[in-house]
Amino acid sequence: MKAQLSKSLLLPLTLTLASTSCQLSATEFDARAYAMGGVGVTSADYVTASFHNPAMAAKHDVRDDFGLLAPVLGLQIDDEDNLFGDLSSNPSDLIGDKAYSEAGFGLVASVPTRYYSTNVFIKGYADSLAFSDIILGNSASKMSVYAISVVELGMTFARKFDTRYGGMHFGISPKYNVMSTYNYSNTVGSFDPDKYKEGTSSDEKGFNLDLGMEVGLLYGLSVGAAVKNLIPQAVDLKPMTGSSASYNIHPVMTTGLSWSSDYAMLAMDIDVNATQRYEDMVTLSSIKDDFDDTQMLKIGGEIGLESAIQLRAGYAKDLQGNKRQVFTAGIGLSPFNVFQLDIGGSYGGENKYGVVAQTMVWF
């Protein structure tokens, strides 16, 4: 049952992406944050806190009540090298080509109280890589698609402490995850996205933790930090045609700074260390493990009325230099503060764009 479920989620998704000149990879999606460059450590609301910083689940007004985010859906494409478009070209045109995309979903139910707050969440993402593994004159040169899907089910617990200057918030999110891997590798002449069922797959389960804190300062300023995936995890991709790798989930710390008023907000998040994904790669052309590492700088903001409409914009840059800079924008609609619709989009140049949408209600 487990293997059938994993394949039903992972393999058709990989095929779809391959057929549209891209492939999969992803982490967190939240349409409001996405429209602001991805910030969230000190700017997430108490419902979306489980995606960014568990401490923010305790940062809410006494009037805030049960909140339901259902659902958030997102897709991002990055095919700068036009990898799949070059498949019919001379093999020399494929050397060094790679493609990414990101897809994710999430659901959150939030119960805020004066001192303690709790979220129940489920979120998932697919993270994959399509790349050429070519040495000219070598008949074993290959094309490969690696993919992993991660589904997490967890709870966020957060606590507020009052100080003379403002609130201090601390949170923790224990979570159970199921990781499914996929590897389809074949020689250049035999590689066919329509034959994705010939790939190998595997499944593993695990447990992890997210931690976070946030401190409210004077004049609307706020600082904070969050650590995602405190427990390192790794899952091996089954080899195919002599090609294999390990997908790793390492702890990543992100710090945040923000300023907010009744009608505007500005925020900046910086990853303290790099996010590492595919490692121990066994390839013909000896691809280095750090080719897909990312360390993000994110800047964004919004203006508008909390009970009507919000306009947002942002910017994200990979400090590791492996991915191009991205500009983002979006809109939020919240009539009478009862229902919220958020849409965010991104653009980073040719073949690099994304969109995220979500709905939220309060009771």
Secondary structure, DSSP 8 states (H G I E B T S, - for coil): -HHHHHHHHHHHHHHHHHHTT---------HHHHHTTT--TTT--TTTHHHH-GGGGG---TT---EEEEEEEEEEEE-TT-TGGGTTS-GGGGTT-EEEEEEEEEEEEEEE-SSEEEEEEEEEEEEEEEEEE--TT-TT-EEEEEEEEEEEEEEEEEEEEE-SSSEEEEEEEEEEEEEEEEEEEEETTT--GGGGGGSEEEEEEEEEEEEEEEEE-GGGEEEEEEEE--S-EEEE---BTTBEEEEEE--EEEEEEEEE-SSEEEEEEEESS-B--EEEEE-TT---GGGG-B-EEEEEEEEE-TTSEEEEEEEEEETTSSS--EEEEEEEE-GGGTEEEEEEEEE-STTEEEEEEEEEEE-
